[in-house]
Amino acid sequence: MIGEAYSVIKVDLGRVEVNRIVYEVLKPEARSLPSRRVEGIVGLDENGVVVLEIRASDTIALRAAVNSYMRLLKAVKSALDVVYIYP
């Protein structure tokens, strides 16, 4: 059963338009997770902060999913650093 392990990750890169780009990148990834042991929901809160909720059947699956999202976030941040100057 999914939901035994749970994590919420909030990402705020300082500008709403940059956060929206991160959201748009993560959205398809959350829909197409490769495991039935994990489900992900990504959204924007009322302040424009990206909120990623991950539920997994166990802590091993949760750790793997969190690591995957962190690698993706690092890649997105690296690409955005070329384009945007942060406050």
N, CA, C and O of each residue as an XYZ file, in Angstrom:
348
protein
N       0.842     -1.193      0.000
C       0.000      0.000      0.000
C       0.886      1.255      0.000
O       1.791      1.383      0.825
N       0.622      2.157     -0.913
C       1.400      3.398     -0.977
C       0.945      4.321      0.146
O      -0.251      4.464      0.404
N       1.895      4.932      0.796
C       1.570      5.874      1.843
C       2.214      5.540      3.172
O       2.028      6.274      4.143
N       2.962      4.459      3.244
C       3.627      4.090      4.483
C       4.750      5.068      4.819
O       4.958      5.398      5.986
N       5.472      5.531      3.804
C       6.531      6.525      3.976
C       6.132      7.769      3.184
O       5.579      7.660      2.089
N       6.412      8.954      3.738
C       5.889     10.188      3.165
C       6.923     11.298      3.308
O       7.611     11.389      4.324
N       7.026     12.135      2.287
C       7.936     13.271      2.337
C       7.322     14.457      1.607
O       6.661     14.295      0.581
N       7.549     15.645      2.145
C       7.145     16.887      1.482
C       8.406     17.721      1.287
O       9.145     17.989      2.235
N       8.634     18.121      0.052
C       9.799     18.939     -0.284
C       9.285     20.247     -0.865
O       8.488     20.249     -1.803
N       9.749     21.366     -0.300
C       9.376     22.683     -0.813
C      10.608     23.318     -1.434
O      11.693     23.311     -0.853
N      10.417     23.869     -2.630
C      11.523     24.469     -3.376
C      11.154     25.907     -3.717
O      10.158     26.158     -4.396
N      11.964     26.847     -3.241
C      11.748     28.256     -3.558
C      13.067     28.835     -4.058
O      14.014     29.000     -3.290
N      13.117     29.138     -5.338
C      14.332     29.694     -5.930
C      14.309     31.218     -5.971
O      15.127     31.835     -6.654
N      13.374     31.823     -5.241
C      13.396     33.269     -5.068
C      12.540     34.079     -6.015
O      12.232     35.238     -5.735
N      12.153     33.489     -7.134
C      11.316     34.207     -8.101
C      10.201     33.280     -8.553
O      10.439     32.116     -8.875
N       8.993     33.798     -8.573
C       7.826     32.985     -8.924
C       7.956     32.415    -10.329
O       7.590     31.262    -10.559
N       8.472     33.202    -11.278
C       8.581     32.698    -12.649
C       9.591     31.547    -12.743
O       9.412     30.630    -13.545
N      10.633     31.591    -11.940
C      11.611     30.496    -11.916
C      10.992     29.267    -11.250
O      11.180     28.142    -11.713
N      10.257     29.488    -10.165
C       9.565     28.375     -9.501
C       8.577     27.704    -10.451
O       8.431     26.481    -10.435
N       7.905     28.492    -11.272
C       6.950     27.914    -12.225
C       7.671     27.032    -13.247
O       7.148     25.990    -13.640
N       8.849     27.436    -13.673
C       9.627     26.603    -14.599
C       9.962     25.269    -13.938
O       9.819     24.214    -14.556
N      10.405     25.314    -12.689
C      10.717     24.082    -11.949
C       9.472     23.209    -11.848
O       9.542     21.996    -12.044
N       8.338     23.824    -11.546
C       7.068     23.089    -11.463
C       6.745     22.406    -12.790
O       6.366     21.235    -12.809
N       6.893     23.126    -13.889
C       6.578     22.562    -15.206
C       7.511     21.405    -15.567
O       7.105     20.479    -16.268
N       8.745     21.452    -15.097
C       9.681     20.354    -15.345
C       9.311     19.133    -14.502
O       9.361     18.004    -14.990
N       8.943     19.354    -13.245
C       8.643     18.237    -12.336
C       7.293     17.580    -12.601
O       7.107     16.396    -12.317
N       6.354     18.347    -13.144
C       4.993     17.833    -13.336
C       4.946     16.542    -14.152
O       4.318     15.584    -13.701
N       5.571     16.463    -15.318
C       5.518     15.204    -16.076
C       6.241     14.060    -15.359
O       5.845     12.901    -15.480
N       7.289     14.384    -14.624
C       8.023     13.347    -13.889
C       7.151     12.735    -12.800
O       7.208     11.529    -12.562
N       6.352     13.554    -12.143
C       5.475     13.041    -11.087
C       4.401     12.122    -11.662
O       3.959     11.186    -10.995
N       3.986     12.384    -12.881
C       2.955     11.554    -13.520
C       3.496     10.216    -14.010
O       2.741      9.253    -14.139
N       4.787     10.148    -14.282
C       5.326      8.950    -14.931
C       6.408      8.266    -14.097
O       7.448      7.872    -14.624
N       6.162      8.130    -12.817
C       7.133      7.437    -11.967
C       7.226      5.978    -12.382
O       6.204      5.353    -12.669
N       8.432      5.425    -12.420
C       8.622      4.075    -12.949
C       8.229      2.947    -12.000
O       8.273      1.780    -12.391
N       7.849      3.260    -10.778
C       7.564      2.216     -9.800
C       6.143      2.326     -9.275
O       5.619      3.426     -9.102
N       5.534      1.201     -9.028
C       4.207      1.187     -8.400
C       4.308      1.425     -6.900
O       3.300      1.615     -6.220
N       5.526      1.411     -6.399
C       5.749      1.593     -4.971
C       5.771      3.063     -4.560
O       5.804      3.377     -3.370
N       5.752      3.965     -5.547
C       5.899      5.396     -5.262
C       4.873      6.186     -6.057
O       4.575      5.866     -7.208
N       4.338      7.223     -5.425
C       3.515      8.191     -6.169
C       3.960      9.594     -5.767
O       4.305      9.854     -4.614
N       3.941     10.481     -6.747
C       4.370     11.852     -6.508
C       3.318     12.844     -6.960
O       2.649     12.648     -7.974
N       3.183     13.911     -6.191
C       2.270     15.002     -6.527
C       3.081     16.289     -6.458
O       3.764     16.547     -5.466
N       3.007     17.081     -7.497
C       3.737     18.346     -7.515
C       2.743     19.475     -7.738
O       1.795     19.337     -8.511
N       2.965     20.593     -7.053
C       2.077     21.735     -7.192
C       2.784     23.011     -6.775
O       3.956     23.004     -6.398
N       2.048     24.098     -6.851
C       2.536     25.395     -6.391
C       1.647     25.845     -5.242
O       0.423     25.750     -5.336
N       2.244     26.333     -4.155
C       1.418     26.833     -3.068
C       0.984     28.268     -3.365
O       1.276     28.801     -4.435
N       0.293     28.883     -2.424
C      -0.263     30.221     -2.645
C       0.815     31.288     -2.829
O       0.536     32.366     -3.353
N       2.043     30.996     -2.402
C       3.151     31.945     -2.567
C       4.011     31.655     -3.788
O       5.028     32.315     -4.002
N       3.611     30.672     -4.589
C       4.369     30.317     -5.776
C       5.547     29.398     -5.510
O       6.417     29.238     -6.365
N       5.580     28.792     -4.325
C       6.645     27.852     -3.964
C       6.264     26.468     -4.482
O       5.114     26.048     -4.353
N       7.223     25.765     -5.064
C       6.982     24.413     -5.568
C       6.882     23.465     -4.373
O       7.741     23.467     -3.491
N       5.820     22.654     -4.359
C       5.619     21.670     -3.297
C       5.561     20.297     -3.946
O       4.723     20.039     -4.810
N       6.454     19.429     -3.521
C       6.527     18.068     -4.037
C       6.201     17.112     -2.897
O       6.907     17.077     -1.889
N       5.130     16.337     -3.057
C       4.745     15.339     -2.061
C       5.038     13.962     -2.636
O       4.615     13.635     -3.745
N       5.759     13.169     -1.876
C       6.105     11.820     -2.312
C       5.600     10.838     -1.269
O       5.886     10.972     -0.079
N       4.846      9.850     -1.729
C       4.381      8.756     -0.868
C       4.950      7.468     -1.428
O       4.980      7.259     -2.641
N       5.401      6.609     -0.527
C       5.996      5.349     -0.964
C       5.560      4.221     -0.040
O       5.129      4.447      1.091
N       5.682      3.014     -0.547
C       5.282      1.847      0.231
C       6.276      1.538      1.341
O       5.930      0.854      2.305
N       7.510      2.033      1.220
C       8.527      1.793      2.247
C       9.597      2.873      2.160
O       9.639      3.644      1.202
N      10.451      2.921      3.158
C      11.464      3.979      3.200
C      12.523      3.827      2.111
O      13.107      4.819      1.673
N      12.771      2.607      1.675
C      13.752      2.400      0.596
C      13.254      3.040     -0.697
O      14.008      3.732     -1.381
N      11.990      2.810     -1.029
C      11.401      3.404     -2.231
C      11.330      4.923     -2.097
O      11.554      5.646     -3.067
N      11.018      5.406     -0.895
C      10.959      6.849     -0.665
C      12.334      7.481     -0.884
O      12.445      8.505     -1.559
N      13.368      6.884     -0.326
C      14.723      7.411     -0.486
C      15.128      7.457     -1.956
O      15.712      8.439     -2.412
N      14.820      6.404     -2.689
C      15.160      6.367     -4.116
C      14.431      7.471     -4.877
O      15.024      8.136     -5.726
N      13.151      7.668     -4.575
C      12.376      8.706     -5.255
C      12.893     10.098     -4.901
O      13.037     10.947     -5.781
N      13.171     10.336     -3.626
C      13.697     11.639     -3.208
C      15.033     11.909     -3.897
O      15.267     13.016     -4.383
N      15.904     10.910     -3.942
C      17.194     11.086     -4.621
C      17.010     11.421     -6.099
O      17.720     12.271     -6.637
N      16.068     10.761     -6.752
C      15.808     11.037     -8.170
C      15.337     12.471     -8.376
O      15.807     13.160     -9.281
N      14.407     12.918     -7.535
C      13.915     14.288     -7.650
C      15.015     15.299     -7.338
O      15.090     16.344     -7.983
N      15.862     15.003     -6.366
C      16.948     15.925     -6.031
C      17.941     16.049     -7.186
O      18.424     17.145     -7.468
N      18.248     14.948     -7.849
C      19.137     15.015     -9.020
C      18.497     15.843    -10.135
O      19.171     16.642    -10.786
N      17.196     15.650    -10.353
C      16.497     16.424    -11.375
C      16.480     17.903    -11.001
O      16.718     18.757    -11.854
N      16.203     18.213     -9.738
C      16.206     19.605     -9.296
C      17.587     20.240     -9.460
O      17.694     21.405     -9.842
N      18.622     19.491     -9.177
C      19.982     20.010     -9.350
C      20.259     20.332    -10.817
O      20.871     21.353    -11.127
N      19.810     19.465    -11.709
C      20.011     19.698    -13.144
C      19.231     20.927    -13.609
O      19.746     21.740    -14.376
N      17.995     21.057    -13.147
C      17.172     22.214    -13.517
C      17.814     23.491    -12.985
O      17.905     24.488    -13.702
N      18.257     23.464    -11.734
C      18.896     24.641    -11.132
C      20.156     25.021    -11.903
O      20.404     26.203    -12.140
N      20.947     24.039    -12.292
C      22.167     24.322    -13.066
C      21.832     24.988    -14.397
O      22.507     25.931    -14.813
N      20.802     24.502    -15.055
C      20.384     25.099    -16.330
C      19.855     26.513    -16.120
O      20.149     27.412    -16.908
N      19.076     26.710    -15.064
C      18.517     28.036    -14.802
C      19.594     29.033    -14.385
O      19.464     30.229    -14.649
N      20.646     28.559    -13.743
C      21.739     29.461    -13.355
C      22.383     30.125    -14.567
O      22.926     31.225    -14.459
N      22.325     29.474    -15.697
C      22.884     30.042    -16.920
C      22.001     31.175    -17.435
O      22.490     32.120    -18.055
N      20.693     31.075    -17.173
C      19.728     32.001    -17.750
C      19.341     33.124    -16.793
O      19.181     34.268    -17.220
N      19.187     32.815    -15.497
C      18.676     33.783    -14.528
C      19.742     34.162    -13.516
O      20.626     33.371    -13.186
N      19.637     35.392    -13.031
C      20.445     35.835    -11.900
C      19.494     35.915    -10.720
O      18.488     36.623    -10.769
N      19.816     35.187     -9.660
C      18.929     35.124     -8.498
C      19.143     36.319     -7.592
O      20.230     36.893     -7.536
N      18.071     36.687     -6.873
C      18.181     37.830     -5.956
C      19.115     37.538     -4.796
O      19.317     38.394     -3.935
